[in-house]
Structure formats: C-alpha cells, structure tokens
Amino acid sequence: MSTETSDLISKVKSLPVNIKTKLIEKLLNSLHPSQKEIDELWVKEAEKRVTEIKTGKVKTIPGNEVFREIQKKYYK
C-alpha cells in the first residue's frame, strides 16, 4: 500500500461516522455505474455497430447460418 493510500485511510478513520457513511456511499456508487449510465453505454455501442454494418466494416451473418455452424461445431 502506498504512503498516499495509508495517509488517506488514516484521515478517513478520524472522520465522524456520518461523514464516513456518506464517503462509503459515494465510493460504492463510483464503482457501480447507474442504470442510466449503463443504458447510455449500450446505446453508444448499438450506434457504433450499426455504423460498422452500414459502412461495410463488419459483415453480418444470417442467424440460420450461425446456428448451423454451432450445430456442426458442438453437436457433431
């Protein structure tokens, strides 16, 4: 653990409980993005994929071909 981290932990330990509680809540929220943020990331990903298809950067494969290949590969 770095000196900086140790110093921070020491400072946090000296805080009143209500401040520690707020700090914990904010830290936990920073680790887990909100559903809105997740939804926004999925929209960006979907838009990127549509652009890749439209520009020809990626080629789509019909579903029946995909499942046929899965059958061949895993259910010989």
PDB file of N, CA, C and O in Angstrom:
ATOM      1  N   MET A   1       0.845  -1.168   0.000  1.00  0.00           N
ATOM      2  CA  MET A   1       0.000   0.000   0.000  1.00  0.00           C
ATOM      3  C   MET A   1       0.897   1.241   0.000  1.00  0.00           C
ATOM      4  O   MET A   1       1.877   1.313   0.742  1.00  0.00           O
ATOM      5  N   SER A   2       0.550   2.197  -0.831  1.00  0.00           N
ATOM      6  CA  SER A   2       1.379   3.402  -0.932  1.00  0.00           C
ATOM      7  C   SER A   2       1.215   4.285   0.304  1.00  0.00           C
ATOM      8  O   SER A   2       0.242   4.166   1.048  1.00  0.00           O
ATOM      9  N   THR A   3       2.169   5.155   0.501  1.00  0.00           N
ATOM     10  CA  THR A   3       2.115   6.106   1.616  1.00  0.00           C
ATOM     11  C   THR A   3       0.893   6.999   1.480  1.00  0.00           C
ATOM     12  O   THR A   3       0.227   7.330   2.460  1.00  0.00           O
ATOM     13  N   GLU A   4       0.618   7.378   0.241  1.00  0.00           N
ATOM     14  CA  GLU A   4      -0.537   8.227  -0.029  1.00  0.00           C
ATOM     15  C   GLU A   4      -1.826   7.533   0.410  1.00  0.00           C
ATOM     16  O   GLU A   4      -2.691   8.153   1.028  1.00  0.00           O
ATOM     17  N   THR A   5      -1.950   6.250   0.089  1.00  0.00           N
ATOM     18  CA  THR A   5      -3.130   5.480   0.466  1.00  0.00           C
ATOM     19  C   THR A   5      -3.218   5.335   1.978  1.00  0.00           C
ATOM     20  O   THR A   5      -4.295   5.491   2.554  1.00  0.00           O
ATOM     21  N   SER A   6      -2.113   5.043   2.615  1.00  0.00           N
ATOM     22  CA  SER A   6      -2.085   4.910   4.078  1.00  0.00           C
ATOM     23  C   SER A   6      -2.497   6.210   4.757  1.00  0.00           C
ATOM     24  O   SER A   6      -3.247   6.196   5.733  1.00  0.00           O
ATOM     25  N   ASP A   7      -2.009   7.324   4.241  1.00  0.00           N
ATOM     26  CA  ASP A   7      -2.371   8.632   4.797  1.00  0.00           C
ATOM     27  C   ASP A   7      -3.865   8.889   4.650  1.00  0.00           C
ATOM     28  O   ASP A   7      -4.519   9.374   5.573  1.00  0.00           O
ATOM     29  N   LEU A   8      -4.387   8.561   3.487  1.00  0.00           N
ATOM     30  CA  LEU A   8      -5.811   8.766   3.236  1.00  0.00           C
ATOM     31  C   LEU A   8      -6.652   7.922   4.191  1.00  0.00           C
ATOM     32  O   LEU A   8      -7.632   8.409   4.754  1.00  0.00           O
ATOM     33  N   ILE A   9      -6.274   6.671   4.372  1.00  0.00           N
ATOM     34  CA  ILE A   9      -7.006   5.781   5.274  1.00  0.00           C
ATOM     35  C   ILE A   9      -6.963   6.320   6.701  1.00  0.00           C
ATOM     36  O   ILE A   9      -7.975   6.288   7.401  1.00  0.00           O
ATOM     37  N   SER A  10      -5.837   6.799   7.131  1.00  0.00           N
ATOM     38  CA  SER A  10      -5.715   7.381   8.479  1.00  0.00           C
ATOM     39  C   SER A  10      -6.645   8.575   8.648  1.00  0.00           C
ATOM     40  O   SER A  10      -7.308   8.720   9.676  1.00  0.00           O
ATOM     41  N   LYS A  11      -6.687   9.422   7.634  1.00  0.00           N
ATOM     42  CA  LYS A  11      -7.567  10.593   7.693  1.00  0.00           C
ATOM     43  C   LYS A  11      -9.031  10.171   7.740  1.00  0.00           C
ATOM     44  O   LYS A  11      -9.818  10.728   8.506  1.00  0.00           O
ATOM     45  N   VAL A  12      -9.392   9.194   6.927  1.00  0.00           N
ATOM     46  CA  VAL A  12     -10.781   8.732   6.883  1.00  0.00           C
ATOM     47  C   VAL A  12     -11.187   8.126   8.224  1.00  0.00           C
ATOM     48  O   VAL A  12     -12.310   8.337   8.683  1.00  0.00           O
ATOM     49  N   LYS A  13     -10.297   7.387   8.846  1.00  0.00           N
ATOM     50  CA  LYS A  13     -10.595   6.768  10.147  1.00  0.00           C
ATOM     51  C   LYS A  13     -10.926   7.810  11.209  1.00  0.00           C
ATOM     52  O   LYS A  13     -11.678   7.532  12.143  1.00  0.00           O
ATOM     53  N   SER A  14     -10.375   8.987  11.071  1.00  0.00           N
ATOM     54  CA  SER A  14     -10.603  10.031  12.074  1.00  0.00           C
ATOM     55  C   SER A  14     -11.898  10.821  11.833  1.00  0.00           C
ATOM     56  O   SER A  14     -12.279  11.648  12.661  1.00  0.00           O
ATOM     57  N   LEU A  15     -12.559  10.577  10.729  1.00  0.00           N
ATOM     58  CA  LEU A  15     -13.789  11.307  10.412  1.00  0.00           C
ATOM     59  C   LEU A  15     -14.954  10.821  11.272  1.00  0.00           C
ATOM     60  O   LEU A  15     -14.950   9.683  11.742  1.00  0.00           O
ATOM     61  N   PRO A  16     -15.954  11.688  11.478  1.00  0.00           N
ATOM     62  CA  PRO A  16     -17.161  11.255  12.185  1.00  0.00           C
ATOM     63  C   PRO A  16     -17.906  10.200  11.359  1.00  0.00           C
ATOM     64  O   PRO A  16     -17.765  10.141  10.137  1.00  0.00           O
ATOM     65  N   VAL A  17     -18.689   9.380  12.034  1.00  0.00           N
ATOM     66  CA  VAL A  17     -19.388   8.269  11.385  1.00  0.00           C
ATOM     67  C   VAL A  17     -20.275   8.748  10.241  1.00  0.00           C
ATOM     68  O   VAL A  17     -20.296   8.117   9.184  1.00  0.00           O
ATOM     69  N   ASN A  18     -21.005   9.841  10.421  1.00  0.00           N
ATOM     70  CA  ASN A  18     -21.911  10.300   9.357  1.00  0.00           C
ATOM     71  C   ASN A  18     -21.144  10.683   8.094  1.00  0.00           C
ATOM     72  O   ASN A  18     -21.634  10.460   6.987  1.00  0.00           O
ATOM     73  N   ILE A  19     -19.966  11.248   8.239  1.00  0.00           N
ATOM     74  CA  ILE A  19     -19.142  11.602   7.075  1.00  0.00           C
ATOM     75  C   ILE A  19     -18.593  10.333   6.423  1.00  0.00           C
ATOM     76  O   ILE A  19     -18.562  10.220   5.198  1.00  0.00           O
ATOM     77  N   LYS A  20     -18.160   9.379   7.255  1.00  0.00           N
ATOM     78  CA  LYS A  20     -17.667   8.106   6.707  1.00  0.00           C
ATOM     79  C   LYS A  20     -18.760   7.410   5.908  1.00  0.00           C
ATOM     80  O   LYS A  20     -18.503   6.850   4.841  1.00  0.00           O
ATOM     81  N   THR A  21     -19.978   7.449   6.432  1.00  0.00           N
ATOM     82  CA  THR A  21     -21.102   6.809   5.751  1.00  0.00           C
ATOM     83  C   THR A  21     -21.337   7.438   4.379  1.00  0.00           C
ATOM     84  O   THR A  21     -21.526   6.729   3.390  1.00  0.00           O
ATOM     85  N   LYS A  22     -21.324   8.757   4.324  1.00  0.00           N
ATOM     86  CA  LYS A  22     -21.505   9.447   3.038  1.00  0.00           C
ATOM     87  C   LYS A  22     -20.366   9.113   2.075  1.00  0.00           C
ATOM     88  O   LYS A  22     -20.586   8.907   0.881  1.00  0.00           O
ATOM     89  N   LEU A  23     -19.162   9.063   2.606  1.00  0.00           N
ATOM     90  CA  LEU A  23     -17.994   8.735   1.786  1.00  0.00           C
ATOM     91  C   LEU A  23     -18.105   7.324   1.215  1.00  0.00           C
ATOM     92  O   LEU A  23     -17.841   7.099   0.034  1.00  0.00           O
ATOM     93  N   ILE A  24     -18.496   6.384   2.062  1.00  0.00           N
ATOM     94  CA  ILE A  24     -18.669   4.994   1.609  1.00  0.00           C
ATOM     95  C   ILE A  24     -19.706   4.924   0.500  1.00  0.00           C
ATOM     96  O   ILE A  24     -19.496   4.256  -0.513  1.00  0.00           O
ATOM     97  N   GLU A  25     -20.828   5.616   0.690  1.00  0.00           N
ATOM     98  CA  GLU A  25     -21.888   5.614  -0.322  1.00  0.00           C
ATOM     99  C   GLU A  25     -21.372   6.154  -1.656  1.00  0.00           C
ATOM    100  O   GLU A  25     -21.626   5.570  -2.710  1.00  0.00           O
ATOM    101  N   LYS A  26     -20.656   7.256  -1.605  1.00  0.00           N
ATOM    102  CA  LYS A  26     -20.127   7.846  -2.842  1.00  0.00           C
ATOM    103  C   LYS A  26     -19.094   6.937  -3.504  1.00  0.00           C
ATOM    104  O   LYS A  26     -19.065   6.816  -4.728  1.00  0.00           O
ATOM    105  N   LEU A  27     -18.252   6.302  -2.703  1.00  0.00           N
ATOM    106  CA  LEU A  27     -17.254   5.383  -3.263  1.00  0.00           C
ATOM    107  C   LEU A  27     -17.924   4.177  -3.918  1.00  0.00           C
ATOM    108  O   LEU A  27     -17.541   3.766  -5.014  1.00  0.00           O
ATOM    109  N   LEU A  28     -18.919   3.616  -3.246  1.00  0.00           N
ATOM    110  CA  LEU A  28     -19.625   2.466  -3.823  1.00  0.00           C
ATOM    111  C   LEU A  28     -20.341   2.851  -5.112  1.00  0.00           C
ATOM    112  O   LEU A  28     -20.323   2.099  -6.087  1.00  0.00           O
ATOM    113  N   ASN A  29     -20.970   4.020  -5.116  1.00  0.00           N
ATOM    114  CA  ASN A  29     -21.650   4.479  -6.332  1.00  0.00           C
ATOM    115  C   ASN A  29     -20.666   4.687  -7.474  1.00  0.00           C
ATOM    116  O   ASN A  29     -21.013   4.495  -8.639  1.00  0.00           O
ATOM    117  N   SER A  30     -19.445   5.078  -7.145  1.00  0.00           N
ATOM    118  CA  SER A  30     -18.453   5.285  -8.201  1.00  0.00           C
ATOM    119  C   SER A  30     -17.996   3.957  -8.805  1.00  0.00           C
ATOM    120  O   SER A  30     -17.514   3.922  -9.938  1.00  0.00           O
ATOM    121  N   LEU A  31     -18.145   2.872  -8.056  1.00  0.00           N
ATOM    122  CA  LEU A  31     -17.763   1.554  -8.563  1.00  0.00           C
ATOM    123  C   LEU A  31     -18.840   0.936  -9.441  1.00  0.00           C
ATOM    124  O   LEU A  31     -18.541   0.141 -10.332  1.00  0.00           O
ATOM    125  N   HIS A  32     -20.083   1.299  -9.190  1.00  0.00           N
ATOM    126  CA  HIS A  32     -21.208   0.712  -9.909  1.00  0.00           C
ATOM    127  C   HIS A  32     -21.978   1.815 -10.618  1.00  0.00           C
ATOM    128  O   HIS A  32     -22.743   2.544  -9.987  1.00  0.00           O
ATOM    129  N   PRO A  33     -21.783   1.940 -11.917  1.00  0.00           N
ATOM    130  CA  PRO A  33     -22.497   2.997 -12.642  1.00  0.00           C
ATOM    131  C   PRO A  33     -24.007   2.791 -12.563  1.00  0.00           C
ATOM    132  O   PRO A  33     -24.482   1.662 -12.445  1.00  0.00           O
ATOM    133  N   SER A  34     -24.743   3.875 -12.629  1.00  0.00           N
ATOM    134  CA  SER A  34     -26.198   3.798 -12.551  1.00  0.00           C
ATOM    135  C   SER A  34     -26.759   3.123 -13.800  1.00  0.00           C
ATOM    136  O   SER A  34     -26.082   3.012 -14.822  1.00  0.00           O
ATOM    137  N   GLN A  35     -28.000   2.679 -13.696  1.00  0.00           N
ATOM    138  CA  GLN A  35     -28.647   2.034 -14.836  1.00  0.00           C
ATOM    139  C   GLN A  35     -28.702   2.990 -16.025  1.00  0.00           C
ATOM    140  O   GLN A  35     -28.548   2.568 -17.171  1.00  0.00           O
ATOM    141  N   LYS A  36     -28.921   4.283 -15.752  1.00  0.00           N
ATOM    142  CA  LYS A  36     -28.964   5.267 -16.833  1.00  0.00           C
ATOM    143  C   LYS A  36     -27.628   5.291 -17.582  1.00  0.00           C
ATOM    144  O   LYS A  36     -27.604   5.322 -18.813  1.00  0.00           O
ATOM    145  N   GLU A  37     -26.525   5.278 -16.839  1.00  0.00           N
ATOM    146  CA  GLU A  37     -25.201   5.278 -17.475  1.00  0.00           C
ATOM    147  C   GLU A  37     -24.989   4.012 -18.289  1.00  0.00           C
ATOM    148  O   GLU A  37     -24.429   4.056 -19.384  1.00  0.00           O
ATOM    149  N   ILE A  38     -25.435   2.893 -17.755  1.00  0.00           N
ATOM    150  CA  ILE A  38     -25.310   1.619 -18.470  1.00  0.00           C
ATOM    151  C   ILE A  38     -26.123   1.664 -19.755  1.00  0.00           C
ATOM    152  O   ILE A  38     -25.647   1.254 -20.813  1.00  0.00           O
ATOM    153  N   ASP A  39     -27.364   2.170 -19.658  1.00  0.00           N
ATOM    154  CA  ASP A  39     -28.212   2.281 -20.849  1.00  0.00           C
ATOM    155  C   ASP A  39     -27.564   3.175 -21.901  1.00  0.00           C
ATOM    156  O   ASP A  39     -27.600   2.862 -23.091  1.00  0.00           O
ATOM    157  N   GLU A  40     -26.974   4.285 -21.466  1.00  0.00           N
ATOM    158  CA  GLU A  40     -26.313   5.194 -22.410  1.00  0.00           C
ATOM    159  C   GLU A  40     -25.137   4.505 -23.102  1.00  0.00           C
ATOM    160  O   GLU A  40     -24.916   4.696 -24.298  1.00  0.00           O
ATOM    161  N   LEU A  41     -24.391   3.713 -22.352  1.00  0.00           N
ATOM    162  CA  LEU A  41     -23.272   2.978 -22.949  1.00  0.00           C
ATOM    163  C   LEU A  41     -23.766   1.969 -23.980  1.00  0.00           C
ATOM    164  O   LEU A  41     -23.144   1.804 -25.030  1.00  0.00           O
ATOM    165  N   TRP A  42     -24.882   1.291 -23.693  1.00  0.00           N
ATOM    166  CA  TRP A  42     -25.427   0.326 -24.658  1.00  0.00           C
ATOM    167  C   TRP A  42     -25.921   1.031 -25.922  1.00  0.00           C
ATOM    168  O   TRP A  42     -25.757   0.510 -27.025  1.00  0.00           O
ATOM    169  N   VAL A  43     -26.522   2.210 -25.766  1.00  0.00           N
ATOM    170  CA  VAL A  43     -26.973   2.965 -26.943  1.00  0.00           C
ATOM    171  C   VAL A  43     -25.771   3.321 -27.813  1.00  0.00           C
ATOM    172  O   VAL A  43     -25.824   3.175 -29.034  1.00  0.00           O
ATOM    173  N   LYS A  44     -24.688   3.788 -27.193  1.00  0.00           N
ATOM    174  CA  LYS A  44     -23.473   4.121 -27.957  1.00  0.00           C
ATOM    175  C   LYS A  44     -22.925   2.893 -28.675  1.00  0.00           C
ATOM    176  O   LYS A  44     -22.516   2.974 -29.833  1.00  0.00           O
ATOM    177  N   GLU A  45     -22.920   1.763 -27.987  1.00  0.00           N
ATOM    178  CA  GLU A  45     -22.422   0.527 -28.594  1.00  0.00           C
ATOM    179  C   GLU A  45     -23.300   0.117 -29.778  1.00  0.00           C
ATOM    180  O   GLU A  45     -22.790  -0.274 -30.829  1.00  0.00           O
ATOM    181  N   ALA A  46     -24.613   0.208 -29.605  1.00  0.00           N
ATOM    182  CA  ALA A  46     -25.529  -0.152 -30.693  1.00  0.00           C
ATOM    183  C   ALA A  46     -25.326   0.769 -31.891  1.00  0.00           C
ATOM    184  O   ALA A  46     -25.300   0.308 -33.032  1.00  0.00           O
ATOM    185  N   GLU A  47     -25.183   2.069 -31.636  1.00  0.00           N
ATOM    186  CA  GLU A  47     -24.955   3.021 -32.728  1.00  0.00           C
ATOM    187  C   GLU A  47     -23.649   2.716 -33.449  1.00  0.00           C
ATOM    188  O   GLU A  47     -23.582   2.796 -34.676  1.00  0.00           O
ATOM    189  N   LYS A  48     -22.614   2.367 -32.694  1.00  0.00           N
ATOM    190  CA  LYS A  48     -21.319   2.023 -33.296  1.00  0.00           C
ATOM    191  C   LYS A  48     -21.463   0.798 -34.197  1.00  0.00           C
ATOM    192  O   LYS A  48     -20.919   0.766 -35.300  1.00  0.00           O
ATOM    193  N   ARG A  49     -22.194  -0.201 -33.725  1.00  0.00           N
ATOM    194  CA  ARG A  49     -22.366  -1.426 -34.505  1.00  0.00           C
ATOM    195  C   ARG A  49     -23.170  -1.177 -35.775  1.00  0.00           C
ATOM    196  O   ARG A  49     -22.856  -1.731 -36.829  1.00  0.00           O
ATOM    197  N   VAL A  50     -24.202  -0.347 -35.680  1.00  0.00           N
ATOM    198  CA  VAL A  50     -24.991  -0.015 -36.872  1.00  0.00           C
ATOM    199  C   VAL A  50     -24.104   0.686 -37.893  1.00  0.00           C
ATOM    200  O   VAL A  50     -24.161   0.377 -39.084  1.00  0.00           O
ATOM    201  N   THR A  51     -23.293   1.621 -37.438  1.00  0.00           N
ATOM    202  CA  THR A  51     -22.373   2.333 -38.333  1.00  0.00           C
ATOM    203  C   THR A  51     -21.406   1.363 -38.996  1.00  0.00           C
ATOM    204  O   THR A  51     -21.148   1.466 -40.195  1.00  0.00           O
ATOM    205  N   GLU A  52     -20.868   0.419 -38.224  1.00  0.00           N
ATOM    206  CA  GLU A  52     -19.936  -0.564 -38.780  1.00  0.00           C
ATOM    207  C   GLU A  52     -20.604  -1.424 -39.847  1.00  0.00           C
ATOM    208  O   GLU A  52     -19.974  -1.776 -40.844  1.00  0.00           O
ATOM    209  N   ILE A  53     -21.857  -1.760 -39.647  1.00  0.00           N
ATOM    210  CA  ILE A  53     -22.585  -2.558 -40.640  1.00  0.00           C
ATOM    211  C   ILE A  53     -22.832  -1.725 -41.893  1.00  0.00           C
ATOM    212  O   ILE A  53     -22.590  -2.184 -43.010  1.00  0.00           O
ATOM    213  N   LYS A  54     -23.319  -0.492 -41.700  1.00  0.00           N
ATOM    214  CA  LYS A  54     -23.644   0.368 -42.844  1.00  0.00           C
ATOM    215  C   LYS A  54     -22.417   0.712 -43.678  1.00  0.00           C
ATOM    216  O   LYS A  54     -22.517   0.832 -44.899  1.00  0.00           O
ATOM    217  N   THR A  55     -21.269   0.872 -43.041  1.00  0.00           N
ATOM    218  CA  THR A  55     -20.057   1.239 -43.777  1.00  0.00           C
ATOM    219  C   THR A  55     -19.330   0.026 -44.349  1.00  0.00           C
ATOM    220  O   THR A  55     -18.359   0.172 -45.091  1.00  0.00           O
ATOM    221  N   GLY A  56     -19.797  -1.158 -44.005  1.00  0.00           N
ATOM    222  CA  GLY A  56     -19.166  -2.364 -44.513  1.00  0.00           C
ATOM    223  C   GLY A  56     -17.951  -2.805 -43.718  1.00  0.00           C
ATOM    224  O   GLY A  56     -17.242  -3.728 -44.119  1.00  0.00           O
ATOM    225  N   LYS A  57     -17.710  -2.152 -42.602  1.00  0.00           N
ATOM    226  CA  LYS A  57     -16.560  -2.527 -41.772  1.00  0.00           C
ATOM    227  C   LYS A  57     -16.725  -3.946 -41.223  1.00  0.00           C
ATOM    228  O   LYS A  57     -15.749  -4.679 -41.066  1.00  0.00           O
ATOM    229  N   VAL A  58     -17.959  -4.315 -40.938  1.00  0.00           N
ATOM    230  CA  VAL A  58     -18.242  -5.684 -40.496  1.00  0.00           C
ATOM    231  C   VAL A  58     -19.316  -6.280 -41.393  1.00  0.00           C
ATOM    232  O   VAL A  58     -20.132  -5.563 -41.972  1.00  0.00           O
ATOM    233  N   LYS A  59     -19.302  -7.577 -41.494  1.00  0.00           N
ATOM    234  CA  LYS A  59     -20.270  -8.287 -42.326  1.00  0.00           C
ATOM    235  C   LYS A  59     -21.218  -9.043 -41.403  1.00  0.00           C
ATOM    236  O   LYS A  59     -20.792  -9.707 -40.458  1.00  0.00           O
ATOM    237  N   THR A  60     -22.492  -8.930 -41.690  1.00  0.00           N
ATOM    238  CA  THR A  60     -23.460  -9.672 -40.885  1.00  0.00           C
ATOM    239  C   THR A  60     -23.586 -11.092 -41.420  1.00  0.00           C
ATOM    240  O   THR A  60     -23.337 -11.357 -42.596  1.00  0.00           O
ATOM    241  N   ILE A  61     -23.974 -11.984 -40.542  1.00  0.00           N
ATOM    242  CA  ILE A  61     -24.178 -13.384 -40.917  1.00  0.00           C
ATOM    243  C   ILE A  61     -25.605 -13.744 -40.529  1.00  0.00           C
ATOM    244  O   ILE A  61     -25.999 -13.537 -39.381  1.00  0.00           O
ATOM    245  N   PRO A  62     -26.389 -14.280 -41.468  1.00  0.00           N
ATOM    246  CA  PRO A  62     -27.760 -14.658 -41.143  1.00  0.00           C
ATOM    247  C   PRO A  62     -27.794 -15.641 -39.966  1.00  0.00           C
ATOM    248  O   PRO A  62     -26.927 -16.504 -39.837  1.00  0.00           O
ATOM    249  N   GLY A  63     -28.801 -15.492 -39.124  1.00  0.00           N
ATOM    250  CA  GLY A  63     -28.928 -16.319 -37.934  1.00  0.00           C
ATOM    251  C   GLY A  63     -28.909 -17.804 -38.210  1.00  0.00           C
ATOM    252  O   GLY A  63     -28.292 -18.570 -37.469  1.00  0.00           O
ATOM    253  N   ASN A  64     -29.598 -18.227 -39.297  1.00  0.00           N
ATOM    254  CA  ASN A  64     -29.637 -19.666 -39.584  1.00  0.00           C
ATOM    255  C   ASN A  64     -28.243 -20.216 -39.884  1.00  0.00           C
ATOM    256  O   ASN A  64     -27.949 -21.367 -39.559  1.00  0.00           O
ATOM    257  N   GLU A  65     -27.382 -19.403 -40.502  1.00  0.00           N
ATOM    258  CA  GLU A  65     -26.000 -19.844 -40.748  1.00  0.00           C
ATOM    259  C   GLU A  65     -25.224 -19.963 -39.437  1.00  0.00           C
ATOM    260  O   GLU A  65     -24.459 -20.907 -39.242  1.00  0.00           O
ATOM    261  N   VAL A  66     -25.426 -19.014 -38.559  1.00  0.00           N
ATOM    262  CA  VAL A  66     -24.747 -19.042 -37.260  1.00  0.00           C
ATOM    263  C   VAL A  66     -25.121 -20.309 -36.508  1.00  0.00           C
ATOM    264  O   VAL A  66     -24.252 -21.012 -35.991  1.00  0.00           O
ATOM    265  N   PHE A  67     -26.432 -20.603 -36.447  1.00  0.00           N
ATOM    266  CA  PHE A  67     -26.877 -21.783 -35.712  1.00  0.00           C
ATOM    267  C   PHE A  67     -26.427 -23.078 -36.381  1.00  0.00           C
ATOM    268  O   PHE A  67     -26.145 -24.066 -35.703  1.00  0.00           O
ATOM    269  N   ARG A  68     -26.360 -23.073 -37.705  1.00  0.00           N
ATOM    270  CA  ARG A  68     -25.868 -24.251 -38.415  1.00  0.00           C
ATOM    271  C   ARG A  68     -24.405 -24.519 -38.043  1.00  0.00           C
ATOM    272  O   ARG A  68     -24.021 -25.665 -37.805  1.00  0.00           O
ATOM    273  N   GLU A  69     -23.601 -23.468 -37.994  1.00  0.00           N
ATOM    274  CA  GLU A  69     -22.191 -23.612 -37.608  1.00  0.00           C
ATOM    275  C   GLU A  69     -22.048 -24.077 -36.156  1.00  0.00           C
ATOM    276  O   GLU A  69     -21.178 -24.888 -35.840  1.00  0.00           O
ATOM    277  N   ILE A  70     -22.895 -23.565 -35.291  1.00  0.00           N
ATOM    278  CA  ILE A  70     -22.865 -24.010 -33.889  1.00  0.00           C
ATOM    279  C   ILE A  70     -23.189 -25.495 -33.811  1.00  0.00           C
ATOM    280  O   ILE A  70     -22.528 -26.249 -33.097  1.00  0.00           O
ATOM    281  N   GLN A  71     -24.217 -25.908 -34.553  1.00  0.00           N
ATOM    282  CA  GLN A  71     -24.590 -27.334 -34.569  1.00  0.00           C
ATOM    283  C   GLN A  71     -23.419 -28.184 -35.047  1.00  0.00           C
ATOM    284  O   GLN A  71     -23.097 -29.205 -34.439  1.00  0.00           O
ATOM    285  N   LYS A  72     -22.781 -27.760 -36.143  1.00  0.00           N
ATOM    286  CA  LYS A  72     -21.647 -28.524 -36.682  1.00  0.00           C
ATOM    287  C   LYS A  72     -20.499 -28.604 -35.686  1.00  0.00           C
ATOM    288  O   LYS A  72     -19.887 -29.657 -35.511  1.00  0.00           O
ATOM    289  N   LYS A  73     -20.216 -27.492 -35.043  1.00  0.00           N
ATOM    290  CA  LYS A  73     -19.051 -27.433 -34.174  1.00  0.00           C
ATOM    291  C   LYS A  73     -19.254 -28.158 -32.839  1.00  0.00           C
ATOM    292  O   LYS A  73     -18.341 -28.823 -32.349  1.00  0.00           O
ATOM    293  N   TYR A  74     -20.436 -28.032 -32.257  1.00  0.00           N
ATOM    294  CA  TYR A  74     -20.619 -28.538 -30.898  1.00  0.00           C
ATOM    295  C   TYR A  74     -21.521 -29.767 -30.791  1.00  0.00           C
ATOM    296  O   TYR A  74     -21.526 -30.436 -29.758  1.00  0.00           O
ATOM    297  N   TYR A  75     -22.275 -30.071 -31.832  1.00  0.00           N
ATOM    298  CA  TYR A  75     -23.213 -31.195 -31.758  1.00  0.00           C
ATOM    299  C   TYR A  75     -23.032 -32.139 -32.927  1.00  0.00           C
ATOM    300  O   TYR A  75     -24.010 -32.531 -33.563  1.00  0.00           O
ATOM    301  N   LYS A  76     -21.813 -32.508 -33.217  1.00  0.00           N
ATOM    302  CA  LYS A  76     -21.479 -33.327 -34.379  1.00  0.00           C
ATOM    303  C   LYS A  76     -22.260 -34.568 -34.408  1.00  0.00           C
ATOM    304  O   LYS A  76     -22.102 -35.376 -35.323  1.00  0.00           O
TER     305      LYS A  76
END
